[in-house]
Amino acid sequence: MGAQGRTGQAPSAINAQGTTGLQTGFYSSTCPKAESTVRSTVEKYFNRDPTIAPGLLRLHFHDCFVQGCDASVLISGASAEKSAFQNVGLRGFEVVDDAKSQLEATCAGVVSCADILALAARDAVDLTGGPSWSVPLGRRDGRISSASEATSLPSPADSVAVQRQKFADKGLTDHDLVTLVGSYRLYNFTATGNADPSISQAFLGQLQALCPQNGDGSKRVALDKDSMTTFDVSFFKNVRDGNGVLESDQRLWEDATTHDIVRNYAGNFRGLLGLRFDFEFRKSMVKMSSIAVKTGTQGEIRKLCSKFN
């Protein structure tokens, strides 16, 4: 995850009104407790298991990069997006389902699963000590979910050029790329079976102990060394120091274009040259959360997040 911020602060300047059809306070009259219901639900699961927080952030990210932010990743089925190889290990579905069932009981057919995802991601960041922000709402749920379209998701093996293109295709900049991107690169980094040479040797030993060759492929490893449950800038310090877990993360340090952005974020909490990670993260999240959204009469408001109406 990324930078410690002051919880509860939601800059009004960060919104997507006028460009996407989304607006803050969208449910103020139709379902006044929508946001508080999602918040309390996320908090309930977070108190049981804090690692659900990055899971919810990742779930929203994976949803937005395929078909836009329309909850297509929540659909169950053999050929649905959720079943794609790129989405193996996604977590947090039960949190969204729980919040949805509560909202259907109080204001049926009003709050979309896509909006629940966006709110849950914001609340997950806030609960781990990160910044909060006003989430523009009004997304509708999509009616298409295809595993074959998951190739648009950034891959841990992507070069920076490929990552940059995938982000640009969604209207996101290099700053958004470095800010949002957080698989493995321990073995078979090259055809010789060696580890990625950019990993520091001390950290490589720790990773290989956690993940022996031919070991349990489902075992989880924190992507943010020493700070897995706190939203702070340690991720960028790790990449700077050769302690990034994902190959794609470490490449951000080696690429001339993204190197300075990582360095500035890693410099200190506020960053250098006016790059303030907490502020930049909020902006990038609102941008990402607005990718190809469906509004108005587009799509539908699902009764169950896991199936089309």
GUSEKOL-512147 format. One record per residue (C-alpha): x, y, z; residue in three letters; residue number from 0. Coordinates in pm, whole numbers, plus 32768, in hexadecimal, padded with zeros to 4 digits. Example, Ala and Ser with C-alpha at 12.3 -4.5 7.8 and 13.67 -1.06 7.14 Angstrom:
<rs>
    x    y    z type seq
 84CE 7E3E 830C  ala   0
 8557 7F96 82CA  ser   1
</rs>
This chain:
<rs>
    x    y    z type seq
 8000 8000 8000  met   0
 807A 816E 7FF9  gly   1
 807F 82B0 80E1  ala   2
 8016 8308 823F  gln   3
 7F21 8423 823A  gly   4
 7E2D 84D2 831B  arg   5
 7CED 840D 8323  thr   6
 7BA4 84B8 82F2  gly   7
 7C23 85C9 820F  gln   8
 7B68 85CD 80C5  ala   9
 7BCE 86EA 7FDF  pro  10
 7AA0 8770 7F27  ser  11
 7B7A 87CD 7DFF  ala  12
 7BB0 865F 7DB0  ile  13
 7A7C 85EA 7CFB  asn  14
 7A0C 856D 7BAB  ala  15
 78D6 8640 7B7E  gln  16
 789A 86C1 7A21  gly  17
 797C 85C5 7977  thr  18
 78F1 8470 79CE  thr  19
 7791 84AF 7A4C  gly  20
 77F9 844F 7BAE  leu  21
 77BD 8532 7CD8  gln  22
 7807 8537 7E49  thr  23
 76DA 8505 7F2B  gly  24
 7626 8448 7E16  phe  25
 755A 8377 7F0E  tyr  26
 7514 848D 800B  ser  27
 739D 847E 7FCE  ser  28
 7365 8324 7F35  thr  29
 7435 825C 802F  cys  30
 74C5 8344 813C  pro  31
 757C 8230 81F8  lys  32
 7625 819C 80C4  ala  33
 7782 8218 8113  glu  34
 776F 81D7 8289  ser  35
 76F0 8074 8248  thr  36
 7815 8025 8166  val  37
 7904 80C1 8261  arg  38
 7881 7FF8 8388  ser  39
 788D 7EB8 82BD  thr  40
 79F4 7EEE 824E  val  41
 7A52 7F44 83B4  glu  42
 79B3 7E03 8434  lys  43
 7A83 7D2A 834B  tyr  44
 7BBB 7DFD 837C  phe  45
 7BA8 7DCC 84F5  asn  46
 7BA5 7C54 84BC  arg  47
 7CBC 7C57 83B9  asp  48
 7D79 7D98 8360  pro  49
 7E04 7CF6 8224  thr  50
 7CAA 7D15 8188  ile  51
 7CF6 7E87 8151  ala  52
 7DF5 7E60 8036  pro  53
 7D13 7D4E 7FAF  gly  54
 7BF3 7E43 7F86  leu  55
 7CD4 7F47 7EE5  leu  56
 7D55 7E43 7DEE  arg  57
 7BF4 7DC9 7DA5  leu  58
 7B88 7F27 7D3F  his  59
 7CC3 7F55 7C6D  phe  60
 7C88 7E0D 7BB3  his  61
 7B1E 7E68 7B75  asp  62
 7B6C 7FBC 7AE0  cys  63
 7C74 7F41 79EE  phe  64
 7B81 7E53 7941  val  65
 7A3B 7EE0 78B0  gln  66
 7A66 8011 798E  gly  67
 79F1 8037 7AF7  cys  68
 78AD 7F71 7AD1  asp  69
 78CF 7E4E 7BC6  ala  70
 7908 7D5A 7AA8  ser  71
 7A15 7CAE 7B7A  val  72
 790D 7C43 7C78  leu  73
 7847 7B68 7B87  ile  74
 7864 79F2 7BC2  ser  75
 787E 78FA 7AA5  gly  76
 7975 781D 79EA  ala  77
 79BA 7921 78DD  ser  78
 7988 7A57 79B4  ala  79
 7A99 7B54 79F8  glu  80
 7AC4 7AD4 7B5B  lys  81
 7B3B 7982 7AD7  ser  82
 7C5B 7A13 7A08  ala  83
 7DBD 79B3 7A66  phe  84
 7E0B 7B22 7AA3  gln  85
 7D04 7B29 7BB7  asn  86
 7D7A 79F9 7C79  val  87
 7D98 7A57 7DE6  gly  88
 7CA8 7B7E 7DE3  leu  89
 7C09 7BB1 7F38  arg  90
 7AF1 7C78 7FD4  gly  91
 79C3 7BF2 7F19  phe  92
 7914 7B99 805F  glu  93
 793B 7CFD 80DF  val  94
 7890 7D8C 7FAB  val  95
 777D 7C83 7FBA  asp  96
 773E 7CCC 812A  asp  97
 7721 7E43 80F0  ala  98
 7641 7E0B 7FC3  lys  99
 754F 7D2A 8083  ser 100
 752D 7E31 8194  gln 101
 74ED 7F45 8097  leu 102
 73EF 7E74 7FD9  glu 103
 7334 7E48 8121  ala 104
 7323 7FBF 8161  thr 105
 7314 8053 8002  cys 106
 72E1 7F43 7F00  ala 107
 735C 7F79 7D9E  gly 108
 740A 80C2 7DEA  val 109
 757C 8091 7E38  val 110
 7653 7FED 7D2D  ser 111
 775A 7EE5 7D72  cys 112
 7850 7FBF 7CB2  ala 113
 781E 80DC 7DA8  asp 114
 7843 7FEE 7ECE  ile 115
 7995 7F84 7E40  leu 116
 7A08 80EE 7E1F  ala 117
 7999 8142 7F80  leu 118
 7A30 8006 8016  ala 119
 7B81 8055 7F76  ala 120
 7B7E 81B4 800A  arg 121
 7B1C 8132 8163  asp 122
 7C28 8024 8156  ala 123
 7D34 812B 8119  val 124
 7CAD 8208 822E  asp 125
 7CA5 80EB 832A  leu 126
 7E14 809E 82ED  thr 127
 7E81 8201 833E  gly 128
 7E6F 828C 81DF  gly 129
 7DB6 83BA 8158  pro 130
 7C40 83D0 8127  ser 131
 7B8B 8480 800E  trp 132
 7A2E 84C9 7F8D  ser 133
 79CB 83B3 7E9D  val 134
 78FE 842D 7D73  pro 135
 77DE 8335 7D50  leu 136
 76D3 82D4 7C56  gly 137
 7779 81AA 7BAA  arg 138
 7695 80A3 7B15  arg 139
 76E6 7F31 7B04  asp 140
 774F 7E9D 79B6  gly 141
 76A7 7D7F 78FF  arg 142
 77E4 7CE7 786C  ile 143
 78F1 7C1E 791F  ser 144
 79EF 7B63 784C  ser 145
 7B2C 7AB5 78C2  ala 146
 7BD0 7AEE 7770  ser 147
 7BCF 7C67 77A7  glu 148
 7CA5 7C50 78E1  ala 149
 7DDD 7C71 7808  thr 150
 7DB6 7DEA 782B  ser 151
 7E26 7DCA 7996  leu 152
 7F90 7E2B 79E0  pro 153
 8067 7CF6 7A12  ser 154
 8189 7CCD 7B08  pro 155
 8262 7C6C 79DD  ala 156
 8209 7D9E 790B  asp 157
 831D 7E8B 78A5  ser 158
 82EE 7FF4 790F  val 159
 829A 8047 77A5  ala 160
 8180 7F47 77A4  val 161
 8106 7FB9 78F9  gln 162
 810A 8120 7881  arg 163
 803C 80C6 774E  gln 164
 7F3B 8004 7819  lys 165
 7F11 812B 7902  phe 166
 7F06 8224 77E2  ala 167
 7DF3 8154 773F  asp 168
 7D24 81A2 7875  lys 169
 7D77 8315 7870  gly 170
 7E78 82F7 7987  leu 171
 7FD0 839E 798B  thr 172
 812B 832E 79F6  asp 173
 80E9 83D2 7B46  his 174
 7FAC 8303 7B67  asp 175
 8070 81CC 7B08  leu 176
 8176 81FA 7C17  val 177
 8074 8269 7D15  thr 178
 7F7F 8148 7CDE  leu 179
 804F 801F 7C80  val 180
 80C8 7F60 7D9D  gly 181
 81AB 7B59 7C54  ser 182
 829F 7AF3 7CCA  tyr 183
 8404 7B15 7C54  arg 184
 84CA 7A2A 7D2F  leu 185
 850D 7911 7C3E  tyr 186
 851F 78F2 7AC4  asn 187
 8551 7A67 7A96  phe 188
 8635 79FC 7979  thr 189
 864C 78BD 78B2  ala 190
 8766 784D 7998  thr 191
 8678 7833 7ABD  gly 192
 8725 794B 7B7C  asn 193
 8674 7A44 7C5A  ala 194
 863E 7BA8 7BE8  asp 195
 8795 7C4C 7C17  pro 196
 86F4 7D93 7C83  ser 197
 867E 7CF9 7DCC  ile 198
 8769 7D44 7EEB  ser 199
 8819 7C05 7F57  gln 200
 87A6 7C23 80C1  ala 201
 8639 7C46 805A  phe 202
 865C 7B31 7F57  leu 203
 86B6 7A3C 806A  gly 204
 8581 7A9D 8131  gln 205
 849F 7A72 8002  leu 206
 8532 7924 7F9F  gln 207
 8500 78A4 8103  ala 208
 8391 790C 80F1  leu 209
 8365 7883 7F92  cys 210
 8448 7759 7F4E  pro 211
 8460 76E9 7DE6  gln 212
 833F 75FD 7D90  asn 213
 829B 765F 7ED8  gly 214
 8134 76C2 7F24  asp 215
 80D2 77B0 7E0B  gly 216
 7FA7 7831 7ECD  ser 217
 8074 78B5 7FF1  lys 218
 8051 7A2D 8023  arg 219
 8179 7B15 8044  val 220
 8158 7C81 80AD  ala 221
 81A0 7D68 7F87  leu 222
 820B 7E79 8079  asp 223
 8331 7DF9 8148  lys 224
 831E 7E54 82BB  asp 225
 81DF 7F22 8290  ser 226
 80D4 7E3A 820A  met 227
 7FB3 7EBB 82DD  thr 228
 8000 8030 82D4  thr 229
 7FC2 8120 81B6  phe 230
 810D 81DB 8199  asp 231
 822B 8229 80AA  val 232
 82FD 80F9 810B  ser 233
 82A1 8050 7FC2  phe 234
 8367 8157 7F03  phe 235
 848A 813E 7FF5  lys 236
 848B 7FC5 7FBF  asn 237
 8494 7FEC 7E46  val 238
 85AE 80EA 7E67  arg 239
 8674 7FF9 7F42  asp 240
 863F 7EC4 7E6B  gly 241
 8538 7E30 7F52  asn 242
 8410 7E35 7E64  gly 243
 835D 7CE6 7E4C  val 244
 82C9 7D06 7CF0  leu 245
 83A6 7D1D 7BBF  glu 246
 82C7 7E2D 7B31  ser 247
 82F1 7EF9 7C70  asp 248
 846C 7EE9 7C69  gln 249
 8472 7F52 7AFC  arg 250
 83D6 809C 7B60  leu 251
 8520 80F2 7C08  trp 252
 85F1 808C 7ADD  glu 253
 8528 8148 79D4  asp 254
 85A0 82AB 7993  ala 255
 843E 8335 797C  thr 256
 83B2 82A2 7ABD  thr 257
 84F5 829F 7B89  his 258
 84D5 8409 7BF9  asp 259
 836B 83DF 7C5E  ile 260
 83C3 82B4 7D3C  val 261
 84F1 8371 7DC8  arg 262
 841E 84A0 7E1F  asn 263
 8315 83CF 7ECD  tyr 264
 8422 830F 7F8C  ala 265
 84D8 844D 7FF6  gly 266
 83FB 8495 8123  asn 267
 828C 8494 817B  phe 268
 823D 85CF 80B9  arg 269
 8330 857D 7FA4  gly 270
 840B 8671 7EE9  leu 271
 83BD 876D 7DD8  leu 272
 825A 8795 7E56  gly 273
 81FF 8629 7E1E  leu 274
 8123 85D8 7F47  arg 275
 80C8 846B 7F3A  phe 276
 7F8D 847D 800D  asp 277
 7EFE 858F 7F2F  phe 278
 7F71 84EA 7DEB  glu 279
 7EDD 839E 7E56  phe 280
 7D85 8434 7E90  arg 281
 7D8B 84D7 7D39  lys 282
 7DFB 8397 7C8D  ser 283
 7CF5 82C6 7D40  met 284
 7BDB 83AD 7CD3  val 285
 7C5F 83A0 7B6E  lys 286
 7C79 8225 7B71  met 287
 7B23 8202 7C14  ser 288
 7A8E 82C5 7AF2  ser 289
 7B13 81E8 79D7  ile 290
 79FF 819D 78D9  ala 291
 78EC 81B7 79DE  val 292
 7783 816F 7983  lys 293
 768B 8272 79FC  thr 294
 7526 82E2 79C8  gly 295
 7464 81CF 7915  thr 296
 7597 8104 78B2  gln 297
 75CA 7FAF 794B  gly 298
 74FA 7F49 7A78  glu 299
 74ED 7F48 7BF2  ile 300
 7523 7DDB 7C4E  arg 301
 745A 7D31 7D5C  lys 302
 757F 7C46 7D9E  leu 303
 76E0 7CB4 7D4E  cys 304
 7745 7B5C 7CD2  ser 305
 763D 7B3E 7BBE  lys 306
 7595 7C13 7AB9  phe 307
 7427 7C6A 7AEF  asn 308
</rs>
